[in-house]
Amino acid sequence: MPALTIAPAARRYTRLAAHRHRSQGLFRGFRGGLLVDAEGLVRVYEGTFTRVEAP
């Protein structure tokens, strides 16, 4: 099993609208959109995950 380590990642977040943001990796080419709810919690992180609501 590989060892897991935590390391900082240089990111830039840009607000595009009330509930839309853009995330960019500053040293890797990753770029994705984020949709957040009224509390600011991520609902959708484009290309990565979509939050599932409890039944």
PyMOL Python script that loads the backbone (N, CA, C, O; Angstrom):
from pymol import cmd

cmd.read_pdbstr("""\
ATOM      1  N   MET A   1       0.844  -1.168   0.000  1.00  0.00           N
ATOM      2  CA  MET A   1       0.000   0.000   0.000  1.00  0.00           C
ATOM      3  C   MET A   1       0.894   1.236   0.000  1.00  0.00           C
ATOM      4  O   MET A   1       1.809   1.330   0.818  1.00  0.00           O
ATOM      5  N   PRO A   2       0.645   2.182  -0.901  1.00  0.00           N
ATOM      6  CA  PRO A   2       1.470   3.391  -0.943  1.00  0.00           C
ATOM      7  C   PRO A   2       1.182   4.303   0.256  1.00  0.00           C
ATOM      8  O   PRO A   2       0.076   4.308   0.796  1.00  0.00           O
ATOM      9  N   ALA A   3       2.174   5.052   0.651  1.00  0.00           N
ATOM     10  CA  ALA A   3       2.002   6.017   1.737  1.00  0.00           C
ATOM     11  C   ALA A   3       1.219   7.222   1.211  1.00  0.00           C
ATOM     12  O   ALA A   3       1.451   7.680   0.093  1.00  0.00           O
ATOM     13  N   LEU A   4       0.316   7.716   2.005  1.00  0.00           N
ATOM     14  CA  LEU A   4      -0.451   8.887   1.618  1.00  0.00           C
ATOM     15  C   LEU A   4       0.105  10.110   2.326  1.00  0.00           C
ATOM     16  O   LEU A   4       0.367  10.074   3.529  1.00  0.00           O
ATOM     17  N   THR A   5       0.282  11.182   1.588  1.00  0.00           N
ATOM     18  CA  THR A   5       0.771  12.417   2.181  1.00  0.00           C
ATOM     19  C   THR A   5      -0.133  13.566   1.752  1.00  0.00           C
ATOM     20  O   THR A   5      -0.788  13.502   0.712  1.00  0.00           O
ATOM     21  N   ILE A   6      -0.159  14.596   2.551  1.00  0.00           N
ATOM     22  CA  ILE A   6      -0.923  15.791   2.244  1.00  0.00           C
ATOM     23  C   ILE A   6       0.053  16.865   1.808  1.00  0.00           C
ATOM     24  O   ILE A   6       1.054  17.121   2.478  1.00  0.00           O
ATOM     25  N   ALA A   7      -0.248  17.490   0.678  1.00  0.00           N
ATOM     26  CA  ALA A   7       0.618  18.558   0.164  1.00  0.00           C
ATOM     27  C   ALA A   7      -0.256  19.677  -0.389  1.00  0.00           C
ATOM     28  O   ALA A   7      -1.305  19.407  -0.974  1.00  0.00           O
ATOM     29  N   PRO A   8       0.159  20.922  -0.213  1.00  0.00           N
ATOM     30  CA  PRO A   8      -0.628  22.033  -0.747  1.00  0.00           C
ATOM     31  C   PRO A   8      -0.620  22.033  -2.275  1.00  0.00           C
ATOM     32  O   PRO A   8       0.353  21.618  -2.904  1.00  0.00           O
ATOM     33  N   ALA A   9      -1.710  22.500  -2.852  1.00  0.00           N
ATOM     34  CA  ALA A   9      -1.806  22.621  -4.310  1.00  0.00           C
ATOM     35  C   ALA A   9      -2.140  24.075  -4.627  1.00  0.00           C
ATOM     36  O   ALA A   9      -3.107  24.621  -4.096  1.00  0.00           O
ATOM     37  N   ALA A  10      -1.355  24.695  -5.480  1.00  0.00           N
ATOM     38  CA  ALA A  10      -1.603  26.085  -5.851  1.00  0.00           C
ATOM     39  C   ALA A  10      -2.812  26.155  -6.769  1.00  0.00           C
ATOM     40  O   ALA A  10      -2.798  25.604  -7.870  1.00  0.00           O
ATOM     41  N   ARG A  11      -3.858  26.835  -6.311  1.00  0.00           N
ATOM     42  CA  ARG A  11      -5.116  26.926  -7.043  1.00  0.00           C
ATOM     43  C   ARG A  11      -5.568  28.379  -7.083  1.00  0.00           C
ATOM     44  O   ARG A  11      -5.199  29.192  -6.235  1.00  0.00           O
ATOM     45  N   ARG A  12      -6.362  28.673  -8.075  1.00  0.00           N
ATOM     46  CA  ARG A  12      -7.003  29.984  -8.159  1.00  0.00           C
ATOM     47  C   ARG A  12      -8.496  29.747  -8.365  1.00  0.00           C
ATOM     48  O   ARG A  12      -8.900  28.976  -9.235  1.00  0.00           O
ATOM     49  N   TYR A  13      -9.311  30.422  -7.552  1.00  0.00           N
ATOM     50  CA  TYR A  13     -10.760  30.337  -7.670  1.00  0.00           C
ATOM     51  C   TYR A  13     -11.276  31.709  -8.074  1.00  0.00           C
ATOM     52  O   TYR A  13     -10.935  32.715  -7.452  1.00  0.00           O
ATOM     53  N   THR A  14     -12.101  31.747  -9.120  1.00  0.00           N
ATOM     54  CA  THR A  14     -12.657  32.998  -9.626  1.00  0.00           C
ATOM     55  C   THR A  14     -14.174  32.917  -9.568  1.00  0.00           C
ATOM     56  O   THR A  14     -14.775  31.969 -10.073  1.00  0.00           O
ATOM     57  N   ARG A  15     -14.786  33.913  -8.953  1.00  0.00           N
ATOM     58  CA  ARG A  15     -16.253  33.956  -8.896  1.00  0.00           C
ATOM     59  C   ARG A  15     -16.776  34.464 -10.227  1.00  0.00           C
ATOM     60  O   ARG A  15     -16.384  35.536 -10.688  1.00  0.00           O
ATOM     61  N   LEU A  16     -17.664  33.693 -10.847  1.00  0.00           N
ATOM     62  CA  LEU A  16     -18.245  34.051 -12.134  1.00  0.00           C
ATOM     63  C   LEU A  16     -19.663  34.591 -11.979  1.00  0.00           C
ATOM     64  O   LEU A  16     -20.086  35.452 -12.750  1.00  0.00           O
ATOM     65  N   ALA A  17     -20.392  34.096 -10.997  1.00  0.00           N
ATOM     66  CA  ALA A  17     -21.764  34.515 -10.694  1.00  0.00           C
ATOM     67  C   ALA A  17     -22.039  34.124  -9.245  1.00  0.00           C
ATOM     68  O   ALA A  17     -21.161  33.597  -8.562  1.00  0.00           O
ATOM     69  N   ALA A  18     -23.257  34.383  -8.780  1.00  0.00           N
ATOM     70  CA  ALA A  18     -23.581  34.127  -7.376  1.00  0.00           C
ATOM     71  C   ALA A  18     -23.257  32.708  -6.930  1.00  0.00           C
ATOM     72  O   ALA A  18     -22.765  32.514  -5.818  1.00  0.00           O
ATOM     73  N   HIS A  19     -23.519  31.719  -7.766  1.00  0.00           N
ATOM     74  CA  HIS A  19     -23.310  30.323  -7.378  1.00  0.00           C
ATOM     75  C   HIS A  19     -22.379  29.576  -8.333  1.00  0.00           C
ATOM     76  O   HIS A  19     -22.352  28.345  -8.342  1.00  0.00           O
ATOM     77  N   ARG A  20     -21.618  30.320  -9.135  1.00  0.00           N
ATOM     78  CA  ARG A  20     -20.690  29.700 -10.095  1.00  0.00           C
ATOM     79  C   ARG A  20     -19.284  30.234  -9.875  1.00  0.00           C
ATOM     80  O   ARG A  20     -19.077  31.436  -9.710  1.00  0.00           O
ATOM     81  N   HIS A  21     -18.318  29.314  -9.876  1.00  0.00           N
ATOM     82  CA  HIS A  21     -16.911  29.669  -9.716  1.00  0.00           C
ATOM     83  C   HIS A  21     -16.088  28.860 -10.708  1.00  0.00           C
ATOM     84  O   HIS A  21     -16.550  27.837 -11.215  1.00  0.00           O
ATOM     85  N   ARG A  22     -14.890  29.308 -10.982  1.00  0.00           N
ATOM     86  CA  ARG A  22     -13.945  28.565 -11.813  1.00  0.00           C
ATOM     87  C   ARG A  22     -12.739  28.234 -10.945  1.00  0.00           C
ATOM     88  O   ARG A  22     -12.260  29.072 -10.181  1.00  0.00           O
ATOM     89  N   SER A  23     -12.261  27.016 -11.071  1.00  0.00           N
ATOM     90  CA  SER A  23     -11.078  26.553 -10.353  1.00  0.00           C
ATOM     91  C   SER A  23      -9.978  26.288 -11.373  1.00  0.00           C
ATOM     92  O   SER A  23     -10.213  25.645 -12.397  1.00  0.00           O
ATOM     93  N   GLN A  24      -8.782  26.783 -11.090  1.00  0.00           N
ATOM     94  CA  GLN A  24      -7.638  26.554 -11.980  1.00  0.00           C
ATOM     95  C   GLN A  24      -6.447  26.076 -11.174  1.00  0.00           C
ATOM     96  O   GLN A  24      -6.118  26.639 -10.130  1.00  0.00           O
ATOM     97  N   GLY A  25      -5.804  25.027 -11.674  1.00  0.00           N
ATOM     98  CA  GLY A  25      -4.542  24.594 -11.093  1.00  0.00           C
ATOM     99  C   GLY A  25      -3.445  25.484 -11.675  1.00  0.00           C
ATOM    100  O   GLY A  25      -3.324  25.591 -12.896  1.00  0.00           O
ATOM    101  N   LEU A  26      -2.653  26.118 -10.829  1.00  0.00           N
ATOM    102  CA  LEU A  26      -1.666  27.064 -11.325  1.00  0.00           C
ATOM    103  C   LEU A  26      -0.436  26.392 -11.915  1.00  0.00           C
ATOM    104  O   LEU A  26       0.264  27.005 -12.721  1.00  0.00           O
ATOM    105  N   PHE A  27      -0.153  25.154 -11.541  1.00  0.00           N
ATOM    106  CA  PHE A  27       1.025  24.476 -12.073  1.00  0.00           C
ATOM    107  C   PHE A  27       0.682  23.266 -12.917  1.00  0.00           C
ATOM    108  O   PHE A  27       1.548  22.696 -13.581  1.00  0.00           O
ATOM    109  N   ARG A  28      -0.592  22.873 -12.890  1.00  0.00           N
ATOM    110  CA  ARG A  28      -1.073  21.814 -13.780  1.00  0.00           C
ATOM    111  C   ARG A  28      -2.184  22.432 -14.598  1.00  0.00           C
ATOM    112  O   ARG A  28      -2.772  23.430 -14.181  1.00  0.00           O
ATOM    113  N   GLY A  29      -2.481  21.875 -15.731  1.00  0.00           N
ATOM    114  CA  GLY A  29      -3.453  22.475 -16.623  1.00  0.00           C
ATOM    115  C   GLY A  29      -4.905  22.275 -16.253  1.00  0.00           C
ATOM    116  O   GLY A  29      -5.779  22.571 -17.068  1.00  0.00           O
ATOM    117  N   PHE A  30      -5.207  21.779 -15.045  1.00  0.00           N
ATOM    118  CA  PHE A  30      -6.591  21.507 -14.694  1.00  0.00           C
ATOM    119  C   PHE A  30      -7.405  22.793 -14.611  1.00  0.00           C
ATOM    120  O   PHE A  30      -6.940  23.810 -14.094  1.00  0.00           O
ATOM    121  N   ARG A  31      -8.633  22.727 -15.131  1.00  0.00           N
ATOM    122  CA  ARG A  31      -9.565  23.840 -15.054  1.00  0.00           C
ATOM    123  C   ARG A  31     -10.967  23.262 -14.972  1.00  0.00           C
ATOM    124  O   ARG A  31     -11.323  22.406 -15.782  1.00  0.00           O
ATOM    125  N   GLY A  32     -11.760  23.700 -14.030  1.00  0.00           N
ATOM    126  CA  GLY A  32     -13.108  23.177 -13.892  1.00  0.00           C
ATOM    127  C   GLY A  32     -14.036  24.186 -13.268  1.00  0.00           C
ATOM    128  O   GLY A  32     -13.602  25.123 -12.598  1.00  0.00           O
ATOM    129  N   GLY A  33     -15.315  23.987 -13.494  1.00  0.00           N
ATOM    130  CA  GLY A  33     -16.322  24.871 -12.928  1.00  0.00           C
ATOM    131  C   GLY A  33     -16.887  24.285 -11.645  1.00  0.00           C
ATOM    132  O   GLY A  33     -16.930  23.068 -11.467  1.00  0.00           O
ATOM    133  N   LEU A  34     -17.316  25.163 -10.760  1.00  0.00           N
ATOM    134  CA  LEU A  34     -17.950  24.746  -9.518  1.00  0.00           C
ATOM    135  C   LEU A  34     -19.315  25.409  -9.413  1.00  0.00           C
ATOM    136  O   LEU A  34     -19.468  26.593  -9.713  1.00  0.00           O
ATOM    137  N   LEU A  35     -20.296  24.638  -8.987  1.00  0.00           N
ATOM    138  CA  LEU A  35     -21.608  25.171  -8.638  1.00  0.00           C
ATOM    139  C   LEU A  35     -21.766  24.973  -7.146  1.00  0.00           C
ATOM    140  O   LEU A  35     -21.550  23.872  -6.639  1.00  0.00           O
ATOM    141  N   VAL A  36     -22.143  26.032  -6.433  1.00  0.00           N
ATOM    142  CA  VAL A  36     -22.307  25.944  -4.984  1.00  0.00           C
ATOM    143  C   VAL A  36     -23.752  26.224  -4.604  1.00  0.00           C
ATOM    144  O   VAL A  36     -24.493  26.842  -5.368  1.00  0.00           O
ATOM    145  N   ASP A  37     -24.155  25.763  -3.406  1.00  0.00           N
ATOM    146  CA  ASP A  37     -25.507  26.011  -2.928  1.00  0.00           C
ATOM    147  C   ASP A  37     -25.557  27.337  -2.168  1.00  0.00           C
ATOM    148  O   ASP A  37     -24.568  28.068  -2.130  1.00  0.00           O
ATOM    149  N   ALA A  38     -26.691  27.644  -1.572  1.00  0.00           N
ATOM    150  CA  ALA A  38     -26.874  28.919  -0.868  1.00  0.00           C
ATOM    151  C   ALA A  38     -25.919  29.082   0.316  1.00  0.00           C
ATOM    152  O   ALA A  38     -25.620  30.208   0.714  1.00  0.00           O
ATOM    153  N   GLU A  39     -25.443  27.980   0.880  1.00  0.00           N
ATOM    154  CA  GLU A  39     -24.490  28.037   1.998  1.00  0.00           C
ATOM    155  C   GLU A  39     -23.042  28.091   1.532  1.00  0.00           C
ATOM    156  O   GLU A  39     -22.131  28.207   2.351  1.00  0.00           O
ATOM    157  N   GLY A  40     -22.821  28.007   0.216  1.00  0.00           N
ATOM    158  CA  GLY A  40     -21.464  28.039  -0.321  1.00  0.00           C
ATOM    159  C   GLY A  40     -20.794  26.678  -0.399  1.00  0.00           C
ATOM    160  O   GLY A  40     -19.601  26.591  -0.690  1.00  0.00           O
ATOM    161  N   LEU A  41     -21.551  25.605  -0.140  1.00  0.00           N
ATOM    162  CA  LEU A  41     -20.999  24.252  -0.231  1.00  0.00           C
ATOM    163  C   LEU A  41     -21.087  23.760  -1.674  1.00  0.00           C
ATOM    164  O   LEU A  41     -22.078  24.005  -2.362  1.00  0.00           O
ATOM    165  N   VAL A  42     -20.064  23.080  -2.115  1.00  0.00           N
ATOM    166  CA  VAL A  42     -19.991  22.643  -3.513  1.00  0.00           C
ATOM    167  C   VAL A  42     -21.042  21.585  -3.815  1.00  0.00           C
ATOM    168  O   VAL A  42     -21.143  20.577  -3.116  1.00  0.00           O
ATOM    169  N   ARG A  43     -21.829  21.826  -4.870  1.00  0.00           N
ATOM    170  CA  ARG A  43     -22.813  20.852  -5.364  1.00  0.00           C
ATOM    171  C   ARG A  43     -22.222  20.058  -6.517  1.00  0.00           C
ATOM    172  O   ARG A  43     -22.367  18.837  -6.576  1.00  0.00           O
ATOM    173  N   VAL A  44     -21.550  20.755  -7.439  1.00  0.00           N
ATOM    174  CA  VAL A  44     -20.951  20.117  -8.614  1.00  0.00           C
ATOM    175  C   VAL A  44     -19.548  20.688  -8.794  1.00  0.00           C
ATOM    176  O   VAL A  44     -19.356  21.904  -8.795  1.00  0.00           O
ATOM    177  N   TYR A  45     -18.583  19.805  -8.943  1.00  0.00           N
ATOM    178  CA  TYR A  45     -17.208  20.203  -9.280  1.00  0.00           C
ATOM    179  C   TYR A  45     -16.943  19.546 -10.626  1.00  0.00           C
ATOM    180  O   TYR A  45     -16.601  18.366 -10.701  1.00  0.00           O
ATOM    181  N   GLU A  46     -17.106  20.326 -11.684  1.00  0.00           N
ATOM    182  CA  GLU A  46     -17.047  19.845 -13.061  1.00  0.00           C
ATOM    183  C   GLU A  46     -15.839  18.942 -13.307  1.00  0.00           C
ATOM    184  O   GLU A  46     -14.704  19.301 -12.993  1.00  0.00           O
ATOM    185  N   GLY A  47     -16.102  17.769 -13.871  1.00  0.00           N
ATOM    186  CA  GLY A  47     -15.041  16.830 -14.201  1.00  0.00           C
ATOM    187  C   GLY A  47     -14.515  16.050 -13.013  1.00  0.00           C
ATOM    188  O   GLY A  47     -13.610  15.230 -13.167  1.00  0.00           O
ATOM    189  N   THR A  48     -15.068  16.292 -11.817  1.00  0.00           N
ATOM    190  CA  THR A  48     -14.564  15.630 -10.631  1.00  0.00           C
ATOM    191  C   THR A  48     -15.665  14.898  -9.871  1.00  0.00           C
ATOM    192  O   THR A  48     -15.586  13.683  -9.696  1.00  0.00           O
ATOM    193  N   PHE A  49     -16.702  15.626  -9.412  1.00  0.00           N
ATOM    194  CA  PHE A  49     -17.774  14.966  -8.679  1.00  0.00           C
ATOM    195  C   PHE A  49     -19.055  15.783  -8.707  1.00  0.00           C
ATOM    196  O   PHE A  49     -19.047  16.971  -9.030  1.00  0.00           O
ATOM    197  N   THR A  50     -20.154  15.126  -8.364  1.00  0.00           N
ATOM    198  CA  THR A  50     -21.459  15.757  -8.153  1.00  0.00           C
ATOM    199  C   THR A  50     -21.974  15.276  -6.809  1.00  0.00           C
ATOM    200  O   THR A  50     -22.017  14.075  -6.542  1.00  0.00           O
ATOM    201  N   ARG A  51     -22.355  16.200  -5.983  1.00  0.00           N
ATOM    202  CA  ARG A  51     -22.861  15.851  -4.653  1.00  0.00           C
ATOM    203  C   ARG A  51     -24.210  15.145  -4.801  1.00  0.00           C
ATOM    204  O   ARG A  51     -25.042  15.536  -5.620  1.00  0.00           O
ATOM    205  N   VAL A  52     -24.407  14.117  -4.009  1.00  0.00           N
ATOM    206  CA  VAL A  52     -25.656  13.374  -3.997  1.00  0.00           C
ATOM    207  C   VAL A  52     -26.412  13.755  -2.729  1.00  0.00           C
ATOM    208  O   VAL A  52     -25.870  13.687  -1.626  1.00  0.00           O
ATOM    209  N   GLU A  53     -27.656  14.150  -2.898  1.00  0.00           N
ATOM    210  CA  GLU A  53     -28.472  14.541  -1.746  1.00  0.00           C
ATOM    211  C   GLU A  53     -29.005  13.296  -1.044  1.00  0.00           C
ATOM    212  O   GLU A  53     -29.269  12.278  -1.684  1.00  0.00           O
ATOM    213  N   ALA A  54     -29.158  13.383   0.265  1.00  0.00           N
ATOM    214  CA  ALA A  54     -29.732  12.278   1.038  1.00  0.00           C
ATOM    215  C   ALA A  54     -31.205  12.135   0.709  1.00  0.00           C
ATOM    216  O   ALA A  54     -31.892  13.131   0.483  1.00  0.00           O
ATOM    217  N   PRO A  55     -31.695  10.905   0.682  1.00  0.00           N
ATOM    218  CA  PRO A  55     -33.125  10.693   0.376  1.00  0.00           C
ATOM    219  C   PRO A  55     -34.025  11.208   1.479  1.00  0.00           C
ATOM    220  O   PRO A  55     -35.247  11.106   1.375  1.00  0.00           O
TER     221      PRO A  55
END
""", "prot")
cmd.dss("prot")
cmd.show_as("cartoon", "prot")
cmd.util.cbc("prot")
cmd.orient("prot")
